[in-house]
């Protein structure tokens, strides 16, 4: 497919090799304006802001994904396959299933369970297990340790449904799954298919165990800076 694509107006070379990918376009703008030097807007199709700039001299991009696997599936596919991006690091929010994870703690998603059928497109004769890139994951663990951040590494649940009439997702906690969000499984599938790298770093915004700790939309947009700094630190040039 030629570029620009149907969903990204950037030109060849506008994106760095690593793209940070929050769900919220306003979080993308916040990261660019807070952490990047000489940030340039390279995409604003459908209000999905993408920027490229420099973090401590390292060229990095950030672009929103929107919500859900279909949305991140489109944007990550185009970035991996048409814009030469080699790594995408999702920086998102999640709900926690685990009693040792509180609001603003971090989940590093080693793998992603899902109730979606994104991987069915590959026609595989079995069940595909979407996983993170180990190099990015190991680097993120090291950065969390250096920063003294409270985190856990493990499975996350990528749900296609936010308002579910039948299940909350907590059933996955019985299998050791740490929390719930809506994007990682599709991102990991696209990275695997393209031979690229991906990692999901999520800050706990809501807890199924401690609902009194739940954060506001504004806090999710502007205050989850530890996750952002970890992702920027491990971004590859």
Protein Blocks (a to p, Z undefined) as FASTA:
>chain_A
ZZddfkbcbdehkacfbdcddfblklmmmmmmmmpghiacfbfghhiacddddeehiacd
dddebeajklmmmmmmmmmmmnopabdcdddddddfbfkbcehiacddfbacdfbfklmm
nopabdddddddfklmmmmmmmmmmnopacddddddddfbfbdckbgolmmmmnopabdc
fklmmmmmmmmmnopacddddddfbdfklmmlpccfklmmmmmmmlmmmmmmmpcZZ
